[in-house]
Amino acid sequence: MNFGDVLTSAITQKSPVCVGLDPALKNLPEGITKDAKGLLTFSTGIIDAVKDVAACVKPQMAYFEALGWEGMRAFWETCAYAKLQGLLVIADGKRNDIGSTCDAYADAYLHKDSPIDALTVSPYLGSDGVKPFIERCKTNGKGIFVLVKTSNVSSGELQDLPTGDETVHEHMAQLVSSWGADLLGPESHYSSIGAVVGATYPEELKYLRSLMPNTPILIPGYGAQGGTAADVKSGFVNGNGAIVNSSRGIIFASKGKGWKEAAGKAAEKMKIELQDVLKD
C-alpha cells in the first residue's frame, strides 16, 4: 500500500499521536538496567502502554547506536515489536548521502521486509541525497519525512535565510511537495514523501501547509519543547494529514514503578488535547 494511505488510516483509527522513543540511559526508570537489555525492556514497555492510543512510534536511533551492536539489535527488536503491536514505525535517523552510499542507507532501512515504515531524511545534499529513498518508497511501500523547518532554536541560522523572495525552508517545502507529487495515495491523496515541521514555529507551519497541501507532516516539539495543541492545529487538514510527536513528555511521565501507566495516561491526555483543538 501507499504509505500516505496507511498513515492516514492509522490517524483516523487511533489518533495523530506519535510517541518518540528516546531511551536515554540516564533517564530510564528505577528497576531498568542501564544497558541494551534495559533499552529494549523500556521501549517495549512504552509500546505496550501507548499502542491503543498512538498511530506510530518514532525510535530515535542515536540512543540505540550509542550502545554499539547490542544497542542496534535492541533497536531492530523494538521496531519489530512495535509492528507486531499494530503501530507504524518511523526511524529517526536523519540519513543522507549521495551515490552508492545513499543507496545503501535506503536499502538498510526501507527494504521490502523492514519493520520500519518510514525514515527521517536530511535534504542538505539536494535531490541526489533523497532520490534513493524516494525510489524505495515507490517500490516497497515505505515513506520518508524530509527536514523542512526543525523545532530547535538555532534552526533559523540556515533554514530562515532569504533566497530571493522566499526563505530556505519555504523553498525546501516546495521541493518536498514536488518530490512527492507522483506518490499520492489513491485513497487519502497524501504522499509517501512527508515533511518535518516543528510545533515551536506555528506561523511557519501554517504557511508551509499551504505550500505542501498533499504532504503528510511530522510535527515534533510538542510538550517538553513547548509546543501545544493550538500550535499544531494549522498542520492538519480536516483533522488529518499530520502526526504530532511527543517524546519526553510521554515516555518519562514518571520514573517510578508506575512508569508504564504514566506513559499511557500521558499519551491519552495528548490525544484528547489534540482532538479538542481539531474538532473546532
C-alpha positions in Angstrom: 0.0 0.0 0.0 0.9 3.6 -0.3 2.4 5.0 2.9 0.3 8.1 2.7 -2.8 6.0 2.8 -1.5 3.8 5.6 -0.6 6.7 7.7 -4.0 8.5 7.1 -5.8 5.3 8.1 -3.8 5.0 11.3 -4.6 8.6 12.3 -8.3 8.1 11.6 -8.5 4.8 13.5 -6.4 5.9 16.6 -5.1 9.5 16.7 -2.4 11.8 15.4 -0.2 11.0 18.4 3.3 9.9 17.6 5.4 8.7 20.6 9.1 9.3 20.4 11.2 6.5 21.8 14.2 8.4 23.2 15.5 6.0 25.8 18.4 7.9 27.2 20.1 5.7 29.8 20.4 8.3 32.4 16.6 8.8 32.4 15.5 5.2 32.5 13.1 4.5 35.4 14.1 2.7 38.5 14.4 -1.0 38.1 15.5 -0.8 34.4 19.1 -1.8 33.7 21.3 0.8 32.1 22.3 -1.3 29.1 20.9 -2.5 25.8 18.7 -5.0 27.5 17.2 -2.2 29.6 16.6 -0.1 26.4 14.6 -3.0 24.9 12.7 -3.6 28.1 11.8 0.1 28.4 11.0 0.6 24.7 8.7 -2.4 24.5 7.0 -1.4 27.8 6.3 2.1 26.4 4.9 0.5 23.2 2.6 -1.7 25.3 1.4 1.4 27.2 0.6 3.6 24.1 -0.4 1.1 21.4 -4.1 1.7 21.7 -3.7 5.4 21.6 -0.9 6.3 19.2 -0.7 5.9 15.5 3.0 5.4 15.5 6.2 5.4 17.4 9.5 7.1 16.4 12.6 5.4 17.8 15.5 7.8 18.0 18.4 5.8 16.6 21.1 7.7 18.4 20.3 6.3 21.8 20.5 2.8 20.4 23.6 3.4 18.3 25.4 4.7 21.4 25.5 1.1 22.7 27.1 -0.5 19.7 25.9 -3.7 18.1 23.9 -4.6 21.1 22.1 -1.3 21.0 21.3 -1.7 17.3 20.0 -5.2 18.0 17.7 -3.7 20.6 16.6 -1.0 18.0 15.6 -3.6 15.4 13.8 -5.7 18.0 12.0 -2.6 19.2 10.9 -1.8 15.7 9.7 -5.4 15.1 7.8 -5.4 18.3 6.0 -2.2 17.5 4.9 -3.6 14.2 3.5 -6.7 15.9 1.5 -4.4 18.2 -0.1 -2.6 15.3 1.9 0.6 15.3 3.6 2.3 12.4 7.4 2.8 12.9 9.2 5.9 11.9 13.0 5.5 12.4 14.5 8.8 13.4 18.0 8.6 11.8 18.1 11.7 9.6 20.1 9.8 7.0 21.6 11.4 3.9 24.4 10.9 1.4 24.9 10.5 -2.3 25.5 7.8 -4.8 26.0 4.2 -3.7 26.3 5.2 0.0 22.8 6.7 -0.1 21.5 3.6 -1.9 23.0 1.5 0.9 21.2 3.7 3.6 17.9 3.3 1.7 18.3 -0.5 1.4 19.3 -0.8 5.1 16.1 0.8 6.4 13.5 0.8 3.7 13.8 -2.7 2.2 10.6 -4.6 1.5 10.7 -6.7 4.7 11.9 -4.0 7.0 9.8 -3.4 10.2 10.4 0.3 9.6 7.6 2.1 7.7 9.3 5.5 7.3 12.7 7.2 7.9 13.6 10.8 8.6 15.9 12.2 5.9 18.1 15.3 5.8 18.0 17.2 2.4 21.2 19.2 2.7 22.9 17.4 -0.2 20.0 18.1 -2.5 17.9 15.7 -4.6 20.9 13.3 -5.1 20.6 12.6 -1.4 16.9 12.0 -1.4 16.1 10.2 -4.6 17.3 6.7 -3.5 14.9 6.9 -0.5 12.1 8.0 -2.8 12.7 5.0 -5.0 12.3 2.7 -2.1 9.1 4.4 -1.2 7.8 3.7 -4.7 8.9 0.1 -4.9 8.5 -1.0 -1.2 5.5 1.0 0.0 7.6 2.9 2.5 7.7 6.6 3.5 10.2 9.3 4.4 9.9 12.6 6.3 12.3 15.3 5.0 13.6 18.0 7.3 12.0 21.3 6.4 11.7 23.5 9.5 13.0 21.9 12.6 11.9 22.6 16.1 15.3 23.6 17.6 16.1 27.2 18.5 19.0 27.6 16.1 17.2 26.2 13.1 16.8 29.7 11.7 20.6 30.1 11.3 20.2 28.3 8.0 16.6 27.4 7.4 15.4 31.0 7.7 17.9 32.6 5.4 16.4 34.5 2.5 16.8 33.2 -1.0 15.3 35.8 -3.3 11.7 36.4 -2.2 11.5 33.2 0.0 13.4 31.5 2.8 15.4 28.3 2.6 12.7 26.4 4.5 10.0 27.7 2.2 12.0 26.6 -0.9 12.6 23.3 0.8 8.9 22.8 1.3 8.2 23.3 -2.4 10.9 20.7 -3.3 9.4 18.2 -0.9 5.9 18.8 -2.4 7.3 18.2 -5.9 9.2 15.1 -4.9 6.1 13.6 -3.6 3.7 14.6 -6.4 3.9 11.2 -8.1 3.4 9.2 -4.9 -0.1 10.4 -3.7 -2.2 7.7 -2.1 -5.3 6.8 -4.2 -7.5 6.9 -1.1 -6.1 9.7 1.0 -4.4 11.8 -1.6 -1.5 12.3 0.8 2.0 11.5 -0.5 4.5 8.9 0.8 7.0 11.8 0.9 6.4 13.8 4.1 8.0 16.8 5.8 9.2 17.6 9.3 8.0 21.0 10.7 8.4 21.9 14.3 5.5 22.7 16.6 7.6 25.5 18.0 7.1 27.5 14.8 3.3 27.7 14.4 3.2 30.6 12.0 5.7 28.9 9.7 3.7 25.7 10.0 0.6 27.4 8.8 2.3 28.8 5.7 4.2 25.7 5.0 1.0 23.6 5.0 -0.3 25.9 2.2 2.9 25.1 0.2 2.5 21.4 0.8 -1.2 20.6 0.6 -0.7 16.8 -0.1 2.3 16.3 2.2 2.0 14.5 5.5 3.7 16.5 8.2 5.6 15.1 11.2 5.4 17.8 13.9 8.0 17.4 16.7 8.4 19.7 19.6 5.1 19.0 21.4 5.1 19.1 25.2 8.6 19.3 26.7 9.9 21.6 23.9 7.0 24.0 24.4 4.6 23.1 21.5 0.9 23.0 22.3 -2.2 21.6 20.6 -3.1 25.1 19.4 0.3 25.5 17.8 0.0 22.3 15.7 -3.6 22.9 14.5 -2.7 24.5 11.2 -0.6 21.5 10.2 -3.9 19.5 9.8 -6.4 19.4 7.0 -9.9 18.3 8.2 -8.3 16.6 11.2 -5.8 14.5 9.2 -2.5 14.9 7.2 -0.2 15.3 10.2 1.2 13.4 13.2 2.4 15.1 16.3 5.4 13.8 18.2 6.0 13.9 22.0 8.9 12.1 23.5 10.0 13.0 27.0 6.5 14.2 28.0 5.2 10.7 27.5 7.9 8.2 28.0 9.3 9.9 31.1 6.0 11.0 32.6 7.2 9.0 35.6 10.5 7.5 36.5 9.0 5.4 39.3 7.5 1.9 39.3 4.3 3.2 37.6 6.2 4.4 34.5 4.1 2.4 32.1 0.8 3.5 33.4 2.0 7.1 33.5 3.1 6.9 29.9 -0.3 5.6 28.8 -2.1 8.3 30.7 0.2 11.0 29.1 -0.5 9.7 25.6 -4.2 9.6 26.3 -4.1 13.2 27.6 -2.3 14.3 24.5 -4.8 12.6 22.2 -7.7 14.4 24.0 -5.9 17.7 23.7 -5.4 17.3 20.0 -8.9 16.1 19.4 -10.4 19.0 21.3 -8.4 21.5 19.1 -9.0 19.8 15.8 -12.8 19.4 16.2 -13.2 23.2 16.5 
